[in-house]
Amino acid sequence: MINLAIVEVSVVPLGTGDTSLSKYVAGCQKILAEEKDIHYQLTPMGSIIEGELDVIFDIIKKLHQLPFNNEAQRVYTNIKIDDRRDKKATMYQKLESVASKL
């Protein structure tokens, strides 16, 4: 069985001279859209990525590098990992589990 991790990542560029982050968020979403072996979802505070952990780590490197490629002087990246190995779980199953209890 392939173990899928669910990872939340937020990439915050600092030292850009502007408080708006939408162009960086859009750039990160373009990177995610190009990836074939993951599922992802944009949220107001970051992105949720589902896939093999090694693949996700490689993607996070790209996401972290993006602001530097666009003249940011500093980048703060926050990562949360849910790596469950006792059974297959997806981000959609987690949402459905909660919804079934409402």
C-alpha positions in Angstrom: 0.0 0.0 0.0 1.3 3.5 -0.9 1.3 5.7 2.1 -0.2 9.1 1.4 0.6 12.0 3.6 -1.5 15.1 4.0 0.6 18.3 4.3 -0.4 21.9 4.9 2.1 24.4 3.7 2.2 28.2 3.8 4.9 30.2 2.2 5.3 33.8 3.3 7.7 36.0 1.5 9.3 38.9 3.6 11.2 41.9 2.4 9.2 42.4 -0.8 8.2 46.0 -0.2 4.5 45.1 -0.5 2.0 43.6 1.9 0.1 41.8 -0.9 0.9 38.1 -1.3 -1.5 37.1 -4.0 1.0 37.0 -6.8 3.2 34.6 -4.7 0.2 32.5 -3.9 -0.8 32.4 -7.6 2.8 31.3 -8.4 2.7 28.5 -5.9 -0.7 27.4 -7.2 0.8 27.2 -10.7 3.6 25.0 -9.4 1.0 22.7 -7.7 -1.1 22.5 -10.9 1.9 21.3 -12.9 2.4 18.3 -10.5 0.9 15.0 -11.6 1.3 12.8 -8.5 -0.6 14.9 -5.9 -3.9 16.4 -5.0 -4.0 19.9 -3.6 -6.5 22.4 -2.3 -5.9 26.2 -1.8 -7.2 27.5 1.5 -7.2 31.1 2.8 -4.2 30.4 5.0 -2.1 28.0 2.8 -2.4 24.9 0.6 -3.2 21.3 1.5 -1.2 18.7 -0.5 -1.9 15.0 -0.5 0.6 12.5 -1.9 3.7 10.6 -1.2 5.8 12.4 1.4 9.1 12.4 -0.7 7.2 13.9 -3.6 5.6 16.5 -1.4 9.0 17.5 0.1 10.4 18.1 -3.4 7.4 20.3 -4.2 7.8 22.2 -1.0 11.4 23.0 -2.0 10.0 24.6 -5.3 7.3 26.5 -3.4 9.9 27.8 -0.9 12.2 28.9 -3.7 9.5 30.8 -5.7 9.6 34.0 -3.6 13.4 34.2 -3.8 13.1 33.9 -7.6 10.8 36.9 -7.4 13.1 39.1 -5.4 11.9 38.4 -1.8 14.7 38.8 0.7 13.4 36.3 3.2 10.9 33.5 3.1 9.1 31.9 6.1 7.6 28.5 5.3 5.4 26.6 7.7 4.7 22.9 7.2 2.3 20.6 9.0 2.4 16.9 8.2 -0.3 14.2 8.8 1.5 10.9 7.9 -0.9 8.1 8.8 0.4 4.6 8.2 -2.3 2.4 9.9 -4.8 2.9 7.1 -5.3 4.8 3.9 -6.8 8.2 4.5 -7.3 11.2 2.2 -8.0 14.8 2.8 -11.5 14.2 1.4 -12.2 11.3 3.7 -11.2 13.5 6.7 -13.7 16.1 5.6 -16.4 13.5 5.0 -15.8 11.9 8.4 -16.5 15.3 10.1 -19.5 16.1 7.9 -21.1 12.7 8.8 -21.1 13.6 12.4 -22.8 17.0 12.0 
